[in-house]
Structures are given as C-alpha cells and as structure tokens.
C-alpha cells in the first residue's frame, strides 16, 4: 500500500511542478513557482522509498541539480 501511495505522490507532485511552470510561462503568474522545491522534495522522498524505480530517480537527478548534493 505504501508503494502505491509513493507512486501516486510522484505522479501528482511532478504534475504540480509542471503546472506551476505552465502558470508562470503561459498565464504570466509566477506566484506558484515558490512551491516547486517542496513538490520536488516530496518526489525525491517517495522515490528514495522505491528502489525498484531507481532508474526514474537517476533520470530526474539530471534535471534537479539539488538532488545531487
């Protein structure tokens, strides 16, 4: 059950981050950009509990430099 929750967390929080960028770039409203680090933090935490998805974690690390620290 926890694994399913973590997978849903990854999907929803990645969607959130994308939507925040969309709102900034298309709607010209940067207000939600400040929530991207928290959303990506939830994704990182969830993926750290999902070793079977290590390849996704490694791929995302290329695009989220903060995860390499």
N, C-alpha and C positions, 0 to 999 in steps of 0.2 A: 504494500500500500504506500509506503514512504517513497519508493522508487517512482511510482506513478505520479505522486504529488510533485516530486522534484522535476520530472519531465514536463509536467504542466507548467510549473514555475518557470522553467527555461523558455518554453514557448511563449508564455504570456509576457514575461519581462523583456524578452527580445522584441516582441511586437510593440510593447510600450516604448522602448527606446527608439524604435523606428518611427513610431507615431510622433514622438516628441520632436524628432528631426524634421519630419514632414510638416508639423505645425509651424516650426521655425521657418523652414525654407519656402513653403508654399503659401502658408497663411500669414507669414511675416510676424509671428508671435513667438518670441524667444523665451517666454515665461517658463515653459516646461523643461527647457534644457537642463536646468539645475537638478532635475530628477533622474537624469541618465546615469550618473555614477551609482546611485542607490539601486536602480533597476539592474545594472550590470553586476553589481555586487551580489544580488540575490541569485543571478545566473551562475556566477562563479561558485558560490556556496553550494548550490544544488549540484553542479557538475562535479565538484570535489567529492560528493557522496555517490556519484555514479561512475565508478571506474570502467564500466562497460562502454561508456561514451567518452573515453579519453581522447579519441580522435577529434571529436567535436570541440572538446576543451582546448586541445592543442591548436586547432584551426582558429578558434576565436582569439586565442592569445596573440596571434599575429596582428589582430586588428584592435586589441585592447591592451596597449602597452603597460598599463598599470598592473595587469595581471602577471607581468614578468618580474616584478620587484620582490 
